[in-house]
Amino acid sequence: MNIPNMLTILRIILVPIYLYLFYTTGENHVLYAGIVFIMAGISDILDGYIARKYDLTSDIGAALDPLADKLMAFAVLISFTTSKLIPSWILKIIGLKEVIMITGGFILYLFKGNQVLPANKFGKIATVSFYTAILSVVFKVPRIVVKALFIITVLLNIIAFINYLIIYLSMGNKKSSN
């Protein structure tokens, strides 16, 4: 097991820690859970950087990395929605996008020759926007700014989804034309 994979597993372990802190730590629960969210984000950046720089990419890492990202995203979105920190439509739109992406990823991998949908700039920009929006809640930014950041995040996620859908369809076409 290499360092990037260990960092990815750490991110998976941070999900229940995030949830525990969010739902049990009282007045500062959002801040404490937010610190765990920040730790997950830093470890995500580190694991990707180390994997690419030292050529430590692996099939297990390619599978676990997006899983860790999606588990944390769902944990945050669900906890923020149930606590009324964000409206439910945000969870519904981003959640639907993620479920479709997960399903498409499984189809590509299992039925289309072990292909993996590569990350791209649209997905990365949507992720940065998501982190910014979440941290705006954690650090109690004015409500109007939080609302604007979440609207931008949803729009960027829709754009990223459309871009991934185009790539997905072209990957399917390339595989079936061979």
C-alpha positions in Angstrom: 0.0 0.0 0.0 1.5 3.3 -1.1 1.2 6.7 0.5 -1.5 8.1 -1.8 -3.7 5.1 -1.1 -3.1 5.5 2.6 -4.2 9.1 2.3 -7.3 8.1 0.4 -8.2 5.5 3.1 -7.6 8.2 5.7 -10.2 10.3 3.9 -12.7 7.5 4.0 -12.1 7.1 7.7 -12.6 10.9 8.2 -16.2 10.6 6.9 -17.6 9.0 10.1 -15.4 11.3 12.2 -16.9 14.3 10.4 -20.4 12.9 11.0 -19.7 12.2 14.7 -18.4 15.7 15.3 -21.2 17.3 13.3 -24.0 15.6 15.2 -22.5 15.4 18.7 -20.2 18.2 19.6 -22.7 20.9 20.6 -22.4 24.6 19.9 -19.3 24.5 17.7 -20.2 21.3 15.9 -20.1 22.9 12.4 -16.6 24.3 13.1 -15.2 21.0 14.4 -16.7 19.0 11.6 -15.5 21.7 9.2 -11.9 21.2 10.4 -12.2 17.5 9.6 -13.6 18.5 6.1 -10.5 20.7 5.6 -8.2 17.8 6.6 -10.0 15.6 4.1 -9.5 18.3 1.4 -5.8 18.7 2.2 -5.3 14.9 2.1 -7.1 14.8 -1.2 -4.8 17.4 -2.7 -1.7 15.6 -1.2 -2.7 12.1 -2.4 -3.2 13.3 -6.0 0.0 15.3 -6.0 2.1 12.5 -4.6 0.5 9.9 -6.9 1.3 12.0 -10.0 4.7 13.3 -9.0 6.1 10.0 -7.9 4.1 7.8 -10.4 2.3 6.0 -7.6 -1.1 5.8 -9.3 -2.8 2.5 -8.9 -6.1 0.8 -9.9 -7.2 0.7 -6.2 -6.4 4.4 -5.9 -8.3 5.2 -9.1 -11.3 3.4 -7.6 -11.0 4.6 -3.9 -10.2 8.2 -4.6 -13.5 9.2 -6.1 -15.3 7.0 -3.6 -13.7 9.0 -0.7 -14.6 12.3 -2.4 -18.2 11.3 -2.9 -18.6 9.8 0.6 -17.4 13.1 2.1 -19.5 15.2 -0.2 -22.7 13.3 0.6 -21.9 13.4 4.3 -21.5 17.2 4.2 -24.5 17.8 2.0 -26.8 15.5 4.0 -25.7 16.9 7.4 -26.0 20.5 6.2 -29.4 19.8 4.7 -30.8 17.9 7.8 -29.5 20.8 10.0 -31.2 23.4 7.7 -27.8 25.0 6.9 -28.6 24.7 3.2 -31.8 24.1 1.3 -32.6 20.5 0.2 -32.6 21.4 -3.5 -28.8 21.7 -3.4 -28.5 18.2 -2.0 -31.0 16.9 -4.6 -29.2 18.4 -7.6 -25.7 17.7 -6.6 -26.7 14.3 -5.2 -28.4 13.3 -8.4 -25.4 14.4 -10.4 -23.1 12.3 -8.2 -25.4 9.2 -8.3 -25.5 9.4 -12.1 -21.7 9.8 -12.2 -21.2 6.8 -9.9 -23.5 4.7 -12.0 -21.8 5.8 -15.2 -18.4 5.1 -13.7 -19.4 1.6 -12.8 -20.8 1.0 -16.3 -17.7 2.3 -17.9 -15.4 0.2 -15.7 -17.4 -3.0 -15.6 -18.9 -3.2 -19.1 -16.7 -1.0 -21.3 -13.3 -2.5 -20.9 -12.3 -1.2 -17.4 -12.3 2.5 -18.6 -12.3 5.2 -16.0 -13.7 8.7 -16.6 -10.8 11.0 -16.2 -10.9 14.1 -14.0 -10.9 17.3 -15.9 -10.8 21.1 -15.3 -14.6 21.4 -15.1 -14.8 18.8 -12.3 -11.9 20.4 -10.5 -13.4 23.8 -10.7 -16.8 22.5 -9.4 -14.9 20.8 -6.5 -13.1 24.0 -5.6 -16.4 25.8 -5.7 -18.0 23.1 -3.5 -15.3 23.4 -0.9 -15.6 27.2 -0.9 -19.3 27.1 -0.5 -19.1 24.6 2.4 -16.3 26.6 4.1 -18.4 29.7 3.8 -21.0 28.0 6.1 -18.3 26.7 8.4 -16.8 30.1 8.9 -20.1 31.9 9.1 -19.8 34.1 6.0 -22.9 36.4 5.5 -25.9 34.4 4.3 -26.2 36.3 1.0 -22.6 35.3 0.1 -23.3 31.6 1.2 -26.4 31.6 -1.0 -24.5 33.0 -4.0 -21.6 30.5 -3.5 -24.0 27.5 -3.5 -25.8 28.8 -6.6 -22.5 29.1 -8.4 -21.5 25.6 -7.1 -24.7 24.0 -8.4 -24.3 25.7 -11.8 -20.6 24.6 -12.0 -21.6 21.0 -11.1 -24.2 21.0 -13.8 -21.6 22.3 -16.3 -19.1 19.6 -15.1 -21.8 17.0 -15.4 -22.6 18.0 -19.0 -18.9 17.9 -19.8 -18.4 14.5 -18.2 -21.5 13.2 -20.1 -20.0 14.3 -23.4 -16.7 12.5 -22.5 -18.6 9.4 -21.3 -20.6 9.2 -24.5 -17.5 9.6 -26.6 -15.7 6.9 -24.6 -18.6 4.6 -25.2 -18.6 5.3 -28.9 -14.8 4.8 -29.2 -15.0 1.4 -27.5 -18.0 0.2 -29.5 -16.4 1.3 -32.8 -13.2 -0.8 -32.2 
